[in-house]
């Protein structure tokens, strides 16, 4: 079921409240068709062989990115996809795009605002139990075990989202592929903040170096946001 406009607006407002100056966010519905006049020919060509669902998600992300650009007073520009599938932002800009089944978000900023930014959206649902040992370290599983049984699966989904978000934050800087075990996550539920700590040395990041971010839930969508200043 697609998000209605009021729920998208609420999600967008929640995300905007977590961003520093110089960054803007916009949300779209990946279930909607993007009008032809809002799409660049180069973007359409990039999706020529994509299945319809992937095409809709891609174009919804680009629509959100251009709305975020407009929020910064910028003219619309194409956002292509690199061979490693990450967005190629116009010169002087940084950004991040994420989508789940019924929401898409794009954050865009001027490169002078921060080095990197990341957003991750997930359904606010329990992570399948068989994925927990794949995603979570023993220390993280111990934390999950301390929670009420009905909260454990959703908390595991949060750990998954944090690791996805941290991966997206570091990748433009390091170009390194990470496993779930390369990051250790600690969550402060009371403040809705988290720390993702590297467990090995990377270019520009040392073993044990932390990355911080914030999370929340809006309209059934779990979100994580991180900025690297």
C-alpha positions as CSV (number, residue, x, y, z in Angstrom):
1,X,0.0,0.0,0.0
2,X,1.5,3.3,-1.1
3,X,2.1,6.2,1.4
4,X,-0.4,9.0,1.1
5,X,0.9,12.5,0.6
6,X,0.4,13.5,4.3
7,X,2.5,10.6,5.5
8,X,5.2,11.3,2.9
9,X,5.2,14.9,4.1
10,X,5.6,13.8,7.7
11,X,8.5,11.5,6.8
12,X,10.1,14.3,4.8
13,X,9.7,16.7,7.8
14,X,11.2,14.2,10.2
15,X,14.2,13.7,7.9
16,X,14.7,17.4,7.4
17,X,14.8,18.0,11.1
18,X,18.0,15.8,11.3
19,X,20.0,17.6,8.7
20,X,22.6,20.3,9.1
21,X,22.5,23.6,7.2
22,X,23.3,23.2,3.5
23,X,21.4,19.9,3.0
24,X,17.9,19.4,1.7
25,X,15.6,16.3,1.6
26,X,12.6,15.3,-0.5
27,X,10.4,12.2,-0.4
28,X,8.4,10.6,-3.2
29,X,6.2,7.5,-3.7
30,X,8.0,4.8,-5.7
31,X,4.6,3.4,-6.7
32,X,3.8,6.6,-8.7
33,X,4.7,7.0,-12.4
34,X,7.1,10.0,-12.8
35,X,5.9,12.3,-15.6
36,X,8.0,12.2,-18.7
37,X,8.9,15.9,-18.5
38,X,10.5,15.3,-15.1
39,X,13.0,12.7,-16.4
40,X,16.2,13.3,-18.4
41,X,16.8,11.3,-21.5
42,X,20.1,10.0,-20.1
43,X,18.3,8.6,-17.1
44,X,15.7,6.8,-19.2
45,X,18.4,5.3,-21.3
46,X,20.1,4.0,-18.2
47,X,16.9,2.2,-17.3
48,X,16.0,0.9,-20.8
49,X,16.5,-2.7,-19.8
50,X,15.3,-2.5,-16.2
51,X,12.2,-4.3,-15.0
52,X,9.2,-2.0,-14.4
53,X,9.6,-2.0,-10.6
54,X,13.3,-1.1,-10.7
55,X,12.6,1.6,-13.3
56,X,9.9,3.2,-11.0
57,X,12.2,3.1,-8.0
58,X,15.1,4.6,-10.0
59,X,13.0,7.4,-11.4
60,X,11.3,8.1,-8.0
61,X,14.7,8.5,-6.5
62,X,15.7,11.0,-9.2
63,X,12.5,12.9,-8.8
64,X,13.2,13.2,-5.1
65,X,16.7,14.3,-5.8
66,X,15.6,17.1,-8.0
67,X,13.1,18.2,-5.5
68,X,15.9,18.4,-2.9
69,X,18.0,20.3,-5.4
70,X,15.2,22.8,-5.8
71,X,15.1,23.1,-2.0
72,X,18.7,24.4,-2.2
73,X,17.8,26.8,-5.0
74,X,19.5,24.7,-7.7
75,X,18.4,24.0,-11.2
76,X,17.3,20.4,-12.0
77,X,20.1,18.1,-13.2
78,X,20.4,14.4,-14.1
79,X,21.6,12.0,-11.5
80,X,23.2,9.0,-13.3
81,X,24.4,5.7,-12.0
82,X,28.0,4.6,-11.8
83,X,29.1,1.1,-12.7
84,X,29.1,0.3,-9.0
85,X,25.4,1.4,-9.0
86,X,25.9,4.5,-6.8
87,X,24.4,7.8,-7.8
88,X,26.7,10.2,-9.7
89,X,25.9,13.6,-8.4
90,X,26.4,16.9,-10.3
91,X,29.7,18.6,-9.7
92,X,29.8,20.3,-6.4
93,X,27.0,18.2,-4.8
94,X,26.8,15.2,-2.5
95,X,23.8,13.1,-1.8
96,X,22.1,9.9,-0.9
97,X,19.0,8.0,-2.1
98,X,17.1,5.2,-0.5
99,X,13.8,3.5,-1.0
100,X,11.6,0.8,0.5
101,X,8.4,-0.5,-0.9
102,X,6.3,2.6,-0.3
103,X,8.7,5.5,0.2
104,X,11.7,7.0,-1.4
105,X,14.0,9.7,0.1
106,X,16.8,11.7,-1.4
107,X,19.2,14.0,0.5
108,X,21.2,16.5,-1.5
109,X,23.8,19.0,-0.3
110,X,26.6,21.2,-1.4
111,X,29.9,19.5,-1.1
112,X,31.1,22.2,1.2
113,X,28.3,21.4,3.7
114,X,29.8,18.0,4.6
115,X,32.0,15.2,3.1
116,X,29.3,12.6,2.8
117,X,25.7,12.0,3.7
118,X,23.6,8.8,3.9
119,X,20.0,7.9,4.4
120,X,18.4,4.4,4.6
121,X,14.7,3.6,4.6
122,X,13.3,0.2,5.7
123,X,9.9,-1.2,6.6
124,X,9.4,-1.0,10.4
125,X,9.0,-4.7,10.5
126,X,11.0,-7.5,12.2
127,X,14.1,-8.7,10.4
128,X,13.6,-12.4,9.4
129,X,15.1,-14.5,12.3
130,X,17.4,-16.4,9.9
131,X,19.1,-13.1,8.9
132,X,19.9,-12.1,12.5
133,X,23.2,-14.1,12.8
134,X,24.2,-12.9,9.3
135,X,23.7,-9.2,10.1
136,X,24.5,-9.0,13.8
137,X,27.7,-9.6,15.8
138,X,27.6,-11.6,19.0
139,X,27.6,-8.4,21.0
140,X,24.7,-7.1,19.0
141,X,22.8,-10.4,19.4
142,X,23.4,-10.1,23.2
143,X,21.7,-6.7,23.2
144,X,18.8,-8.1,21.2
145,X,18.4,-11.0,23.6
146,X,18.0,-8.4,26.5
147,X,15.0,-6.9,24.8
148,X,11.4,-8.0,25.1
149,X,10.6,-10.8,22.7
150,X,8.2,-8.7,20.6
151,X,10.8,-6.0,20.2
152,X,13.8,-8.1,19.1
153,X,13.0,-8.5,15.4
154,X,12.4,-4.8,14.9
155,X,15.6,-3.9,16.8
156,X,17.5,-6.3,14.5
157,X,16.0,-4.5,11.5
158,X,17.3,-1.3,13.0
159,X,20.9,-2.8,13.3
160,X,20.6,-3.8,9.6
161,X,19.5,-0.3,8.6
162,X,22.3,1.4,10.6
163,X,24.9,-0.8,8.9
164,X,23.4,-0.1,5.5
165,X,23.5,3.6,6.3
166,X,27.0,3.6,7.6
167,X,28.1,1.6,4.5
168,X,26.6,4.3,2.2
169,X,28.2,7.0,4.2
170,X,31.8,5.6,4.0
171,X,31.7,4.3,0.4
172,X,32.1,7.7,-1.4
173,X,35.2,8.3,0.8
174,X,36.8,4.9,0.7
175,X,35.3,2.9,-2.2
176,X,35.5,-0.1,0.1
177,X,33.0,-3.0,0.1
178,X,32.1,-3.9,3.7
179,X,30.6,-7.0,5.3
180,X,28.0,-6.7,8.1
181,X,30.8,-7.9,10.4
182,X,33.0,-4.9,9.6
183,X,30.8,-2.6,11.7
184,X,29.7,-2.9,15.3
185,X,26.5,-1.0,16.2
186,X,25.4,0.4,19.5
187,X,21.9,2.0,19.8
188,X,20.6,4.5,22.3
189,X,16.9,4.0,22.2
190,X,16.2,6.9,24.6
191,X,17.9,9.5,22.3
192,X,17.3,7.8,19.0
193,X,21.0,7.9,18.2
194,X,23.4,5.2,17.2
195,X,27.1,4.6,16.8
196,X,28.6,2.4,14.0
197,X,32.2,1.5,14.8
198,X,34.7,0.2,12.2
199,X,36.2,-3.2,13.0
200,X,39.1,-3.0,10.5
201,X,41.3,-0.3,9.0
202,X,40.0,1.5,5.9
203,X,41.4,4.4,3.9
204,X,40.7,7.5,6.0
205,X,39.1,5.4,8.8
206,X,40.9,3.5,11.5
207,X,39.9,0.3,13.3
208,X,37.6,1.4,16.1
209,X,36.7,4.8,14.6
210,X,33.0,5.6,15.2
211,X,30.4,7.1,12.9
212,X,27.3,8.5,14.5
213,X,23.7,9.0,13.3
214,X,20.1,9.3,14.2
215,X,17.0,7.1,13.6
216,X,13.3,7.2,13.8
217,X,10.0,5.7,12.6
218,X,7.3,7.5,10.7
219,X,4.2,6.0,9.2
220,X,5.6,2.5,9.2
221,X,8.9,3.5,7.7
222,X,12.2,3.1,9.7
223,X,14.8,5.7,8.8
224,X,18.5,6.3,9.6
225,X,20.5,9.4,8.7
226,X,24.2,10.1,8.9
227,X,26.4,13.0,8.0
228,X,30.2,13.0,7.8
229,X,31.5,16.5,8.5
